Amino acid sequence: MKLHLLLSPSHNPYENLAVEQVLLDTCPVDTLIFYLWQNAHTVVIGKHQHAPSEIHLEKAHEDRVTIARRSSGGGAVYHDLGNLNFTFIAQDPIYSIPNQMNMIANALKVLGVNAQVNGRNDIEVEGFKVSGNAFAHQKNTHLHHGTLLLNVDKALLGKYLNVNPKKLQRKNVKSVAARIENISVFKDLSLQELIQHLFEEVEKYALVKGEYLDFNTIDAKSEIQHYSNQSYVLGDSQKNSFKFEDCFDFGCLKWEFVSQNGIIKESHLYSDALENEWVESLEKLVIDTSEDNLIETLLSFKDDMDQRVVSIVERLKEPQ
């Protein structure tokens, strides 16, 4: 197995996400890519989230916050230079979410931070979240990226992130800021110490010396244009008709559509669910469906009656 290492010199989210996408598109067989990057004063939303619902846009624009949309599922996050992002990219069988999560947690433990993996997408210290993780898949190649909250300005999370109260209720917390904590509270670490240690630990994890890659924005030019396109980032919510919004065990969901003469012509399904491939499939399924036959169409989504769809249908049947 080969190990490729990359540290981004950029604090621009569009460049960082674009380079990440190129790494995903071009990851060689039998290779693990480990990429570290930072964004300055940025809100990043999940692939299928509805931007105006997740962000206090007016406040963000006033403070010149950059808004970006990533390739993975999950919820909105605030990034500043007190946050370090990491990305694992590999093909099967090298790619392993449990092993990668444990590598990050173990790296923190070696530094004197008693980190524990909680579920599939959080790393915690003393019950506080210090790392959130999300995932994307592209044919046989997979991406796992996450945050490491070293010394983030927690006050700005509450200022820019508009978290659905039902989501907070589901997680039994009063606010996002109350659930997270900075690693620096538990251990006085510099950013350079953390970066150096993570590269050392991933070499131990991979059992091979890493080869450092150049940060190549030239080959990522088209991807930079894609990630910085504001139609992609914010969407066109003005033309949609609101239909349905609720939170479930698998995540929160918002559904908007455009219909003509009772027939759905455009469907826009937004969710912070970590597993998000089904979102696009369900979104396309209802195109050209009569609004009256919406539930029947949804129930045809999968032969095994996917439980997420069943949950959505049960809520749709309730009086609005």
C-alpha positions in Angstrom: 0.0 0.0 0.0 1.1 3.6 -0.7 0.4 6.6 1.5 0.0 10.1 0.0 0.1 13.1 2.3 -1.1 16.6 1.6 -1.2 19.8 3.7 -3.1 22.6 2.0 -1.5 26.1 2.1 -4.9 27.7 1.3 -7.7 28.9 3.6 -10.1 29.2 0.7 -12.9 26.6 1.0 -13.6 26.4 -2.7 -9.9 25.6 -3.4 -9.8 23.1 -0.6 -13.0 21.3 -1.5 -12.0 21.3 -5.2 -8.6 19.8 -4.5 -10.3 17.2 -2.3 -12.6 16.4 -5.2 -9.7 15.9 -7.6 -8.0 13.6 -5.1 -11.3 11.6 -4.9 -11.5 11.4 -8.7 -7.9 10.3 -9.2 -7.1 8.2 -6.1 -4.9 5.3 -7.3 -5.6 1.7 -6.5 -3.8 0.5 -3.3 -3.3 4.0 -2.0 -4.5 5.9 1.1 -4.6 9.7 0.8 -4.5 11.7 4.0 -5.2 15.4 3.5 -5.2 18.2 6.1 -6.8 21.6 5.4 -8.3 24.7 7.0 -11.0 27.2 5.9 -11.1 30.8 7.2 -14.4 32.3 8.5 -16.6 29.8 6.5 -19.9 28.0 6.9 -19.9 24.6 5.1 -23.2 22.9 4.5 -23.8 19.2 3.6 -24.4 18.1 0.1 -28.2 18.0 0.3 -28.9 20.7 2.8 -31.2 23.7 2.2 -28.9 26.7 2.7 -31.5 29.4 3.7 -32.8 27.0 6.4 -29.4 26.1 7.8 -27.6 29.5 7.8 -28.5 33.0 9.1 -27.7 34.3 5.7 -28.1 38.0 6.4 -25.6 37.8 9.4 -23.2 35.7 7.3 -23.3 38.2 4.5 -22.8 41.2 6.8 -19.7 39.6 8.3 -18.4 38.4 5.0 -18.6 34.8 5.9 -17.8 32.4 3.0 -20.5 29.9 2.4 -19.6 26.5 0.8 -21.3 23.2 0.0 -19.3 20.0 0.4 -19.6 16.6 -1.3 -20.7 14.7 1.8 -23.9 14.5 3.8 -24.4 15.7 7.3 -25.1 19.1 8.8 -23.8 22.6 8.6 -20.5 23.5 10.4 -18.5 26.7 11.0 -14.8 26.7 10.2 -12.2 29.2 11.2 -8.4 28.8 11.7 -9.0 27.3 15.1 -10.3 24.2 13.2 -8.3 21.6 11.4 -10.0 19.4 8.8 -8.7 16.0 7.8 -9.7 13.8 4.8 -9.1 10.1 4.2 -9.6 8.9 0.6 -9.1 5.3 -0.5 -10.7 2.4 -2.3 -11.8 -0.9 -0.8 -10.5 -2.7 1.1 -8.1 0.0 2.4 -11.0 2.3 3.3 -12.4 1.6 6.7 -14.5 4.2 8.6 -14.1 2.5 12.1 -10.3 2.2 11.6 -10.0 5.7 10.4 -12.1 7.1 13.3 -10.0 5.1 15.8 -6.8 6.4 14.2 -7.9 10.0 14.8 -9.0 9.3 18.4 -5.8 7.4 19.1 -3.7 10.2 17.8 -5.4 12.5 20.3 -4.9 10.0 23.1 -1.1 9.9 22.4 -1.1 13.7 22.7 -2.7 13.4 26.1 -6.4 14.0 25.1 -8.7 11.2 26.2 -10.7 11.0 23.0 -13.4 8.4 22.3 -15.3 7.5 19.1 -19.0 7.9 19.7 -21.3 6.2 17.1 -20.2 6.5 13.5 -19.5 10.2 13.1 -18.4 11.9 16.3 -15.2 11.9 18.4 -15.7 13.1 22.0 -13.7 14.1 25.0 -15.4 13.9 28.4 -18.8 13.9 26.7 -18.1 16.9 24.5 -17.9 16.6 20.7 -14.4 17.7 19.4 -14.7 16.1 15.9 -17.6 15.6 13.5 -17.3 13.4 10.5 -19.0 12.9 7.2 -18.7 10.6 4.2 -19.0 10.5 0.4 -18.7 7.6 -2.1 -17.9 7.7 -5.8 -17.9 4.3 -7.6 -15.2 2.2 -5.9 -13.5 5.2 -4.1 -14.6 6.6 -0.8 -14.1 9.8 1.2 -14.2 10.3 4.9 -13.5 13.8 6.2 -13.9 15.5 9.5 -13.2 18.4 11.8 -10.8 18.8 14.7 -11.9 21.7 17.0 -8.6 22.9 18.3 -9.6 26.5 19.3 -12.7 27.5 17.3 -14.6 30.6 18.1 -17.7 28.9 19.5 -19.7 32.1 19.7 -19.8 32.3 16.0 -21.4 28.9 15.6 -24.5 30.2 17.2 -24.4 33.4 15.3 -24.3 31.9 11.8 -25.8 28.4 12.1 -29.6 28.1 12.2 -30.1 24.7 13.7 -33.5 23.2 13.6 -34.9 23.0 17.2 -36.2 19.5 16.5 -32.6 18.4 15.8 -31.3 19.8 19.1 -34.2 18.2 20.9 -33.4 14.9 19.3 -29.8 15.2 20.5 -31.0 16.5 23.9 -28.9 19.7 23.8 -29.8 23.3 24.1 -27.5 24.5 21.3 -24.6 23.4 19.0 -22.1 25.4 21.1 -23.2 23.6 24.3 -22.5 20.2 22.7 -19.0 20.9 21.4 -15.7 21.8 23.0 -12.3 22.8 21.9 -9.4 20.4 22.2 -7.3 23.2 23.7 -9.6 23.1 26.8 -8.3 19.6 27.6 -4.7 20.0 26.3 -2.6 23.0 25.3 -1.6 22.1 21.8 -0.4 24.2 18.9 -1.7 23.8 15.4 1.7 22.7 14.1 2.0 20.1 16.9 -1.3 18.6 15.9 -0.5 18.6 12.2 2.9 17.0 12.6 1.5 14.4 15.0 -1.4 13.4 12.7 1.0 12.9 9.8 3.2 10.7 12.0 0.2 8.7 13.3 -1.2 8.1 9.8 2.2 6.7 8.8 2.1 4.3 11.8 -1.5 3.4 10.9 -0.7 2.7 7.3 2.6 1.0 8.1 4.4 2.9 5.3 6.3 6.1 4.8 4.2 8.8 3.3 4.8 10.6 0.0 3.9 14.3 0.2 1.8 15.7 -2.7 1.8 19.2 -4.1 -1.3 21.4 -3.6 -2.4 21.5 -7.3 -5.1 24.1 -8.0 -4.3 24.1 -11.7 -5.8 20.7 -12.3 -8.6 21.6 -9.9 -9.7 24.8 -11.9 -13.0 23.4 -13.1 -13.8 22.0 -9.7 -13.0 25.4 -8.1 -15.5 27.0 -10.5 -18.1 24.3 -9.5 -17.7 24.7 -5.7 -17.6 28.5 -5.9 -20.7 28.7 -8.1 -23.4 30.4 -5.9 -26.2 28.6 -7.6 -24.6 25.4 -6.5 -23.9 26.7 -3.0 -27.2 28.4 -2.2 -29.6 26.9 -4.7 -32.6 28.6 -6.1 -35.2 28.4 -3.3 -37.2 31.3 -4.6 -39.0 29.3 -7.3 -40.0 26.4 -5.0 -43.3 25.7 -3.3 -42.9 24.5 0.3 -44.2 21.0 0.8 -42.8 19.2 3.9 -40.3 19.6 6.7 -39.6 17.4 9.7 -36.8 15.6 11.6 -36.3 11.9 12.0 -33.9 9.5 13.6 -31.8 9.5 10.4 -31.7 13.3 10.1 -33.8 16.4 9.3 -35.5 16.7 5.9 -37.0 19.6 3.9 -38.9 19.0 0.7 -39.8 21.7 -1.9 -41.2 21.2 -5.4 -42.7 23.0 -8.4 -45.8 21.6 -9.8 -47.9 22.4 -12.9 -51.6 21.4 -13.1 -51.0 19.1 -10.1 -48.0 17.3 -11.6 -44.6 17.6 -9.9 -42.1 19.0 -12.4 -39.3 19.9 -10.1 -38.3 18.2 -6.8 -35.8 19.5 -4.3 -35.1 17.3 -1.3 -32.8 18.6 1.4 -31.4 16.6 4.3 -28.5 16.5 6.7 -28.6 12.7 6.8 -25.1 11.2 6.8 -26.0 8.5 4.3 -27.3 10.7 1.4 -27.3 8.6 -1.8 -31.0 7.8 -1.3 -31.8 11.5 -1.2 -31.1 12.0 -4.9 -32.9 8.8 -5.8 -36.0 9.8 -3.9 -35.8 13.4 -5.3 -35.9 12.1 -8.9 -38.6 9.4 -8.2 -41.5 11.9 -7.8 -40.8 13.9 -11.0 -43.9 13.7 -13.2 -45.9 12.3 -10.4 -49.4 13.6 -9.5 -49.5 15.3 -6.1 -52.5 13.0 -5.4 -50.4 9.9 -6.0 -47.3 11.2 -4.1 -47.6 8.7 -1.2 -48.2 5.8 -3.5 -45.1 6.7 -5.5 -43.0 7.1 -2.4 -44.0 3.6 -1.2 -42.7 2.2 -4.5 -39.2 3.6 -3.7 -37.8 0.2 -2.7 -39.2 -3.3 -2.7 -38.1 -3.8 0.9 -40.0 -0.6 2.0 -37.0 1.4 3.1 -37.7 2.5 6.7 -36.8 6.1 6.0 -39.4 6.4 3.3 -42.0 4.7 5.6 -41.2 7.3 8.3 -41.7 10.1 5.7 -45.0 8.7 4.5 -46.3 8.4 8.0 -45.6 12.1 8.6 -47.2 13.1 5.3 -50.4 11.3 6.2 -50.7 13.3 9.4 -52.9 16.4 9.2 -50.9 19.4 8.1 
